[in-house]
Amino acid sequence: MSARPALDPELAELLASLPEFAPLSAETLPLMRPYASAPVEPLLATRDVERREEVIVGQDGASLPLTVISPRRPTNAAPGVLWLHGGGMVMGDRFSQLDIPLEWLDELGAVVVSVDYRLAPEASGTTIVEDGYAALTWMVAHAAELGIDVDRVVVAGTSAGGGVAAGVVLLARDRKAPAVAAQVLICPMLDHRNETVSSHQFTTQACGRVNRTRSHGAPCGARTRPVTCRSTPRPQSHQNSRGCRRPTSTRDLPRCFVMSA
């Protein structure tokens, strides 16, 4: 491994000021979950939108709440965005980070569909991706009544949701439906191996250790003992000694925009 790169002094000062997170454990997680999402009403109060609540059935019969937010007076079939929230796969809900896709509604007239996928450790990573896929399938099947152009369906997510989004798109490719035009992955949790310089440079609770060693990456080979979650097996993939899978091919995937820093 190469030497640690130098940090800009301003960034180093900012990192030093970040508070430590509370230890993540089976006891603390239920206490942390209620604080992972802000109320959605303030986000919608100043927007001319329609909100629709649905409950769909997942692959194994589980009930999955969905929220659909669309422009009140669309003129044409709009792009559709399936939003998958962040939260380390262990917290958050369909309203988490919803301000991000709502900007696309404002600027592009997009219809936003956000799903309450089930959370780890109660649900496995495979289940979480299947929940996202069920939401995508429902969204495309109801595209006409939602005012969505089926040729402009985007799957997007941030942090853990970025990893789930990638898994959903892989599943859609392998099952050959539904068609996805693009994927938007914002600081996605994709690589469980912890082999990059930065993964060893930032090791405090505040700077990613929880994400990398105590959520979906840990059972795939992280260097510290996992506490809660299980990882996301991938379709058409190579399985390692811990039972986790990585895609062996990125062929035939839709265009992908990855945002990170």
LINLIN-V279947 format. One record per helix or strand. SS is the DSSP state (2 for helix, 1 for strand). FROM is the first residue (numbers start at 1). LEN is the number of residues. If there is no record, write none. Layout:
# LINLIN-V279947
ss:SS from:FROM len:LEN
ss:SS from:FROM len:LEN
This chain:
# LINLIN-V279947
ss:2 from:9 len:9
ss:2 from:26 len:8
ss:2 from:41 len:5
ss:1 from:49 len:9
ss:1 from:63 len:9
ss:1 from:78 len:7
ss:2 from:98 len:11
ss:1 from:111 len:5
ss:2 from:125 len:17
ss:2 from:143 len:4
ss:1 from:148 len:11
ss:2 from:160 len:16
ss:1 from:182 len:5
ss:2 from:197 len:5
ss:2 from:205 len:9
ss:2 from:218 len:3
ss:1 from:237 len:3
ss:1 from:245 len:3
ss:1 from:255 len:5
